């Protein structure tokens, strides 16, 4: 089976380390994709999975991103903690 992914199908996810929030530590997760000349993005905060900002993703896609974050939350938190750890020891 030959699966081809177009550039327009690719979504890039990046996230911060642990940041201070109003109710404890949070992680800002950003999803981005480029479709033709348009740049879509969505910024969602963990652990609440609240959408902070979005452009170009429809409601169904945002719900899928939130579900993805729910499923991957432990892994993302582990990576975010490592970012903080690495930063502290590089200073």
Buried (B, 14 or more C-beta within 10 A) or exposed (E): EEEEEEEEEEBEBEBBBBEEBEEEBBBBBBBBBBEEEEEBBBBBBBBEBEBEEBEBBEEEBBEEBBEBBEEBBEEBBEEBBEBBEEEEEEE
